[in-house]
Amino acid sequence: MISRCALGDRVAFAALYDATSAKLYAVCARVLGQDHAAEDAMQDAYVKIWAHAGRYRVTGHSPMTWLITIARNTAIDRLRARRQHRDIEEYHEGIAAPGGNPEQVALARSEAGRIQRCLEELEQERRQAITGAYLDGLSYAELAARADIPLNTMRTWLRRGLAALRECMTR
């Protein structure tokens, strides 16, 4: 099936997905926990499998080993990216009035949770751009260089990401 995927056979890719998705999801969930992050990592892994199926070589290892390696590495990359950005709650706790009463702290945590959920709805690139710009203080140029995209594309990602974040926060 992998060699047929390398030839652009979508039917073979669908069959490969059906045959292996449960196992690859389990691999991603072991690394990231059973949530949307594991599902996203699994989908990213399949995009990589589709794009790089031509690189697969029969070496004595099972094809499943190759697929699992891609899924595991994709999940680990996502975990590393997640750890690079401090959690939103940390920022809100720092912003909350020093010596604030328990109600203020609870409200700040609740708001942080809402922001975190809305950020998780964004595409990974836009989420990383927003947290990099507004939480880590990176410039647009630094973000564009990090993502290896043109500066105007980064500005568009930020503008659209913030619009989606604003829409989510009003729900």
N, C-alpha and C positions, 0 to 999 in steps of 0.2 A: 504493500500500500504506500509506503514511503517513497519508493521509486516512482510510482504512478503520480504521487503528489508533486514530485520534482518536475514532472511533465505537464503540470497544470491541471490534472484530473480532479475536478471538484467532487465527483462522486466517490472517488477513492479517499479524498480528504474527509468527506462526511462519514464514510465507513470507519476510517481511522479514528475520528473523533468519537463516534459511537462506541467503538471497541475499547478506547483507552481513557476517556474523560473521567470516569470514576476514579481510576488509579491516580491520574495526574492531579485531580482535585485533592485527593487524600494527601499527596506529597506536598502540595501548596498549603493545605490546611495544617499540616504538621509544623510547617515553618511559621505561618502567619496567624494561625487560629482559624476557626470555622466562621468566617464572615465574608463580607463583600471583597475584602482584600485578597482572600484566597481565590475567589471566583475571578477577580480581575487578573490576578497573576496567571491563573490557568488560561484565560483567554489570550493574554499576552504571549504565553508559551506556545499556544497554537498558531498565533500569527508568526512567531519565529520559526516554528516547525514548517509552516507553509512556505515561508520565504527562503529557508535554508535546507529544504528537503534534498536538494541536489548535492549538498555537502555530506550527506550520510554515506558512510562506507561500511560494507560488511567486513567486520574485523574479528569475528569470533564472539563478540558480545551480542546479546540479543538486541533487536531493534527497540524493545521496551526500555532497555538501559539508556539508550540515546535519548528517548523521549523523556524519561524520568530526569535525566541530567539537565535537560533544557528547562523542565518545569521547576526543578529544585533551584537551579541558578537564577531563574527569573524571580522566584519567591524570595530568595536571599537578597537579590538586588533591591526588591521592593522594601524588604525589612530594613536594609541599610539606609535607603532613602528616607524611610519613616523616622529612623533614629537620628538622621541629620537635623531634622527640624524638631525643636522643642514642642511639647504638647501645648495646645491652646490654653488649657487650664493653668499651666505655669505662668503664662503671660497675664491672664486675668487675675490670678492670685497676686501677682506683682503690682497690677494696676489698682486693685481694690484698695480703698482707703486704709492706710496703716492703722491698726487698732480698731478696724471696723467691727461693728457688732455682728453677731451670728447671722442676722437676717441679711445684711449686706454681703457677707461672705457667701451665703447660700444663693442669693440672687446672682452674684458674679459667677459662681460655679454653674448655675443653671444656664446662664447666657453663654458661658464657654462651651457647654455641652451642645447648645443649639448651633453655635458657630462651627464646632467640630463636625457635627452631623451634616451641616450644609457644605462644608469644605469637602467632606467625603463623597458628596454627590457630584463634585466637579471631576473633570478628566484629570488624570494624574499630572499632566504637564501644567495645566492651569493652576491646580492646587499648589504645586511646587513653586510656580511663579509668584502667586499671591503671598504664600508664607515666606518666601525668600525676600520679597520686596517689603512687605509690611510688618513682618515679625523679626526677620533677621537683618533688615536694613540694607539689603543689597540694591545696587543701582540697576536701572533697566539694562545698561550696557553689560554689567556683570552677569545678570540673569541671561541675557541673550548669548553671551560668550559661553556660559555654563551649559546652556541648552543647545548650543551650536546652531543658532537660528539668527536671521537678520533682526536688527533692533526694532524695526517697525512691526515685525511679526510678534515680538515679545510685547510690545505696547498693545497690540490687538488682543493677545491672549489675556493680558491683565484687564483690559477694558471689558471684554466679554465675560471673563471669570468673575469680576466684581459685579457685573450686572446679574449674572446667575446667582451669585451669593446674596445679593440684595433681594432678588425675587424669592429665594428660599427663606430668607429671614422674615419676610412679610407673611409667609404662610402660617 
